[in-house]
Amino acid sequence: MLVNAKDMLQKAREGKYAVGQFNINNLEWTKAILLTAQEQNSPVILGVSEGAGKYMTGFKTVADMVKAMIEELNITVPVAIHLDHGTYDGCMKCIKAGFSSIMFDGSHYPIEENIEKTKELVKICAEKGLSLEAEVGSIGGEEDGVVGMGECADPDECKSIADLGVDMLAAGIGNIHGKYPENWPGLSFETLEAVKGKVGDMPLVLHGGTGIPEDMIKKAISLGVAKINVNTECQLAFADATRKYIEAGKDLAGKGFDPRKLLAPGTEAIKETVKVKMELFGSVGKA
């Protein structure tokens, strides 16, 4: 069932586990993640970047597809459909399109402007029953063409954004989108503890979940991270399984070229990746 992310993340924070946000790119992605969440009896957040929303022809198409799929597949676990790294305009479009949760990424604005825009969105989301995620300190790696090295957020700035009434906060703690470079120094638990000290019970969000060592993930969860975003890992698994299918010549045998057959191994690989992540995050059986 489609819900906002507020309840599921409060429960996760209290229960010391995390809910996975898995980004969707098309029908196969969405179906694989929803079926796995149902099989694992786990709450789930479907993340949609502005680029992926555009690729799928628009946010309304995405929202309608997810809602219809929840109904057709009889998905009973809590599902949130969430805008990932939204601009202010993107947030407005998703609110209109029927998303249940949004992230406003104002991290590249001066803190005053980030606060002003977040305030407006807090008001609108409260009226419409959506959950809202804000970001302080940019997450490293490539994010819509901008490459950064994983800054650490200022705990006082985190507090000023948290106090506006957002439901969850993404604070940069040295994490990066995409593959981690060889010389990555690891997560800054010092920053995470300082942020937690300032924002109290606010569920924290860890972006760039692909490639962070398991012990670091578990430690981050113990320190108040209740939502972990995964995207690259599912893409790599899908590409790898698809390559193997084609390299084995299976697309040339019988009706192996049929997209339903051609995309099946990749779809299964996404399911497997999501299952492994849900086990690591501790959300299995928590729906």
C-alpha positions, -999 to 999 in steps of 0.1 A, spaced: 0 0 0 12 35 -8 21 55 23 45 84 31 78 74 47 73 90 81 60 61 101 82 35 85 113 55 93 103 63 129 98 26 135 131 18 118 150 43 140 134 29 171 140 -7 161 176 0 150 172 -11 114 170 9 81 145 9 53 161 7 18 154 33 -8 159 16 -41 158 38 -72 136 28 -101 143 33 -137 115 15 -156 88 -12 -152 113 -41 -146 130 -22 -118 97 -13 -101 82 -48 -104 114 -64 -91 116 -42 -60 79 -44 -51 78 -82 -54 110 -85 -33 96 -62 -6 64 -83 -5 83 -116 -4 106 -103 24 77 -86 42 97 -54 43 87 -18 40 103 -1 10 109 33 -6 110 36 -43 133 65 -52 129 85 -84 156 109 -95 145 138 -117 165 123 -146 147 89 -142 113 107 -139 120 124 -172 132 92 -188 99 75 -178 81 104 -195 72 123 -164 63 120 -127 27 113 -133 35 83 -154 57 70 -126 32 76 -98 4 60 -117 25 30 -127 35 24 -91 0 28 -78 -14 4 -104 13 -21 -98 7 -21 -60 -29 -29 -68 -23 -55 -96 5 -73 -77 -15 -71 -44 13 -55 -25 4 -51 12 37 -40 27 42 -2 31 56 14 0 66 51 -4 73 67 -37 99 93 -32 116 120 -52 153 117 -49 175 149 -49 146 171 -60 149 207 -71 123 231 -58 104 228 -91 107 190 -92 93 188 -57 62 209 -67 57 186 -98 59 154 -77 35 168 -51 10 174 -80 18 140 -96 8 120 -65 41 111 -49 39 102 -12 73 115 -2 98 140 -16 134 150 -10 143 187 -14 180 190 -20 188 225 -11 224 217 -1 239 238 -29 221 269 -18 234 292 9 219 279 42 195 308 45 179 300 11 179 263 19 159 271 51 134 294 33 126 269 6 125 240 30 100 259 52 76 264 23 78 227 14 73 216 51 40 235 51 28 221 18 38 185 27 21 187 61 -11 199 44 -10 171 18 3 143 40 37 138 23 69 131 41 99 154 34 136 148 33 161 176 34 199 176 27 227 194 44 263 192 31 265 178 -4 268 140 -9 299 132 -30 302 115 -63 283 123 -95 248 137 -89 232 150 -121 265 158 -137 281 175 -106 310 156 -91 319 161 -55 341 143 -29 318 137 0 316 167 22 307 165 59 277 184 70 278 211 96 259 198 127 245 232 135 232 237 100 216 202 103 198 213 135 185 245 118 170 224 90 157 196 113 140 222 135 118 233 105 98 201 108 112 179 80 107 141 85 142 129 77 176 144 71 204 135 47 236 147 62 268 143 43 292 121 63 318 115 36 295 93 15 296 93 -23 271 84 -51 282 57 -75 314 36 -71 337 45 -43 373 54 -53 403 33 -40 414 62 -18 380 68 -1 387 75 36 354 59 48 324 73 66 329 100 93 312 86 123 324 116 143 302 138 120 273 114 123 275 114 161 277 152 162 247 155 139 227 130 160 236 149 191 220 180 175 189 166 158 179 140 184 153 115 172 152 127 136 157 97 112 189 102 93 195 91 57 226 76 42 230 83 4 254 64 -18 247 30 -1 265 11 -29 300 0 -19 300 10 18 314 -19 38 289 -39 58 304 -31 92 301 7 84 265 2 73 257 -15 106 274 11 127 256 39 108 223 22 116 232 19 153 238 57 153 204 67 139 205 61 102 170 48 93 170 51 55 198 39 31 197 47 -6 208 21 -32 209 27 -69 242 19 -86 243 -17 -71 210 -27 -88 222 -11 -121 255 -31 -120 237 -64 -112 211 -58 -140 239 -50 -165 260 -80 -155 231 -105 -158 221 -90 -191 256 -92 -205 260 -128 -195 227 -137 -212 237 -121 -245 273 -133 -243 260 -169 -239 240 -164 -271 207 -169 -254 191 -140 -273 198 -159 -305 181 -192 -294 144 -196 -300 125 -165 -288 154 -154 -266 152 -119 -282 118 -113 -267 123 -84 -243 104 -104 -216 130 -131 -219 160 -108 -226 153 -86 -195 143 -115 -171 179 -124 -159 186 -87 -151 152 -84 -133 160 -115 -112 195 -100 -104 178 -68 -91 155 -89 -69 185 -108 -55 204 -75 -48 174 -60 -31 169 -91 -9 206 -90 2 203 -53 11 171 -58 30 188 -85 51 218 -63 57 196 -33 67 175 -54 90 141 -45 74 131 -81 66 99 -91 84 93 -55 96 64 -45 74 
